């Protein structure tokens, strides 16, 4: 089985700041969410956890799997999407003049990334190589795998696993510290 989870809450989540690859830790609410998830999902069998190396995902995975014999492997390809000069802004979702607005409202129209940011193609390429090189071979061996990551990065994996078009990029968004099953 393949499961995926988004990290717990951070201060930047609470302030509606775009995090991207800025390395923000969990806040106390985020740690509490991870502890609740640890109890909620303690009976889900896992052989391996792949995790983003960014602190908010790392902390979530470590809290979630504390006391369990589940190894955590960190992979840079699981970092959140890089939003370049837009990291830290707050108007990206609601302001149609924001340079990153289309990414959140009409991802299929996000064809020219802002300065320093990744394109959709780059995000899909790195998460796709991760799936091909790490996840699919282990699933073929019968492993139960959890990926702990981030909003946009997780959506890129969900789209690829489920065969969704980019226009449905956000259609299966994962709330903080909720686990969804992608592959039986």
C-alpha positions in Angstrom: 0.0 0.0 0.0 1.0 3.6 -0.6 0.0 6.3 1.8 0.7 10.0 1.7 0.5 12.7 4.5 1.0 16.4 4.6 3.1 17.9 7.5 1.6 19.5 10.6 0.9 23.2 10.9 3.5 25.9 11.1 3.4 29.6 12.1 3.5 30.4 8.4 0.4 28.2 7.7 -1.4 30.2 10.4 -0.3 33.5 8.8 -1.2 32.2 5.3 2.4 32.7 4.2 3.6 30.8 1.2 6.3 28.5 2.5 7.7 26.6 -0.4 11.3 25.5 0.4 11.7 28.0 3.2 12.5 25.7 6.1 9.9 26.5 8.7 9.5 24.2 11.8 6.2 23.0 13.2 4.5 25.1 15.7 2.9 23.7 18.9 -0.4 23.1 17.1 1.4 21.2 14.4 3.2 19.0 16.9 -0.1 18.4 18.6 -1.7 17.4 15.3 1.2 15.0 14.6 0.7 13.4 18.1 -3.0 13.0 17.3 -2.1 11.4 14.0 0.3 9.1 15.7 -2.5 7.7 17.8 -5.0 7.7 14.9 -2.8 5.8 12.5 -0.8 3.6 15.0 -2.4 0.5 13.6 -1.6 1.3 10.0 1.1 -1.2 9.0 4.1 0.6 7.5 7.4 -0.9 6.4 9.1 2.4 5.4 8.5 6.1 5.4 10.0 8.4 2.8 10.1 12.0 3.9 11.0 15.5 2.8 14.1 16.8 4.6 12.4 20.1 5.4 12.0 20.5 9.1 8.2 20.6 9.2 7.9 17.3 7.4 10.8 15.7 9.3 9.3 16.7 12.6 5.9 15.3 11.6 7.3 12.0 10.5 9.5 11.6 13.6 6.5 12.4 15.9 4.1 10.2 13.9 6.5 7.2 14.0 8.0 7.6 17.4 8.3 4.2 19.1 7.6 2.3 15.9 10.2 0.3 14.0 9.6 2.2 10.8 12.7 3.6 9.1 12.5 7.2 7.8 14.4 7.9 4.6 14.8 11.6 3.6 14.9 12.5 -0.1 15.4 16.0 -1.6 12.9 15.2 -4.4 10.2 15.3 -1.7 10.9 19.0 -0.8 8.0 21.4 -1.3 7.8 23.2 -4.6 10.2 26.1 -4.9 8.2 29.3 -5.2 11.3 31.6 -5.6 10.7 35.2 -4.8 7.1 34.6 -3.8 8.1 32.6 -0.7 6.8 34.4 2.4 4.0 36.4 0.6 0.4 36.3 1.9 -1.7 37.4 -1.0 -1.0 34.6 -3.4 -4.3 32.8 -3.1 -6.8 35.7 -3.2 -5.1 38.4 -5.2 -5.5 37.8 -8.9 -2.5 40.2 -9.6 -0.2 38.0 -7.5 2.4 36.4 -9.7 1.7 33.0 -8.3 -2.1 33.3 -8.2 -2.7 31.1 -11.2 -0.7 28.3 -9.7 -3.3 28.0 -6.9 -6.5 28.9 -8.8 -5.7 27.6 -12.3 -2.6 25.4 -12.1 -2.9 24.4 -15.8 -2.2 28.1 -16.6 0.9 28.3 -14.5 3.3 28.1 -17.4 5.9 30.7 -16.6 7.2 30.4 -13.0 8.2 33.5 -11.1 11.9 34.4 -10.6 13.7 31.6 -8.8 10.7 29.2 -8.8 10.2 25.7 -10.2 7.9 25.1 -13.1 5.2 22.4 -13.0 7.3 20.3 -15.3 10.3 20.5 -13.0 8.2 19.5 -10.0 6.6 16.6 -11.8 10.0 15.5 -13.1 11.6 15.2 -9.7 8.6 13.6 -8.0 8.1 11.3 -10.9 11.7 10.1 -10.8 11.2 9.5 -7.0 8.2 7.4 -7.7 9.9 5.4 -10.4 13.2 4.9 -8.6 12.0 4.5 -5.0 8.3 3.8 -4.5 7.2 1.6 -7.3 10.0 -1.0 -6.9 9.3 -1.2 -3.2 5.6 -1.5 -3.8 6.3 -4.4 -6.2 8.1 -6.1 -3.3 5.0 -5.8 -1.2 6.1 -3.0 1.1 3.7 -0.6 2.8 5.0 2.9 2.3 4.2 6.3 3.7 5.3 9.6 2.1 5.4 12.6 4.4 5.6 15.8 2.5 3.9 19.1 1.5 0.8 20.5 -0.2 2.0 21.1 -3.7 4.6 18.3 -3.7 2.0 15.8 -2.5 -0.4 16.9 -5.1 2.1 16.3 -7.8 2.5 12.7 -6.6 -1.3 12.2 -6.3 -1.7 13.5 -9.9 0.9 11.1 -11.2 -0.3 8.0 -9.2 -4.0 8.6 -10.0 -3.4 9.9 -13.6 -5.1 13.2 -13.0 -4.6 16.2 -15.3 -2.8 19.3 -14.1 -6.2 21.1 -14.1 -7.2 18.8 -11.2 -3.9 19.4 -9.3 -5.5 20.6 -6.1 -8.6 18.4 -6.3 -7.3 15.8 -3.8 -5.7 18.3 -1.3 -4.6 16.7 1.9 -5.2 18.5 5.2 -2.4 18.8 7.7 -1.5 15.4 9.3 -4.1 13.4 7.5 -3.1 10.2 5.8 -4.7 9.1 2.5 -4.2 5.8 0.8 -3.2 6.1 -2.9 -2.5 2.5 -3.9 -4.0 -0.6 -2.4 
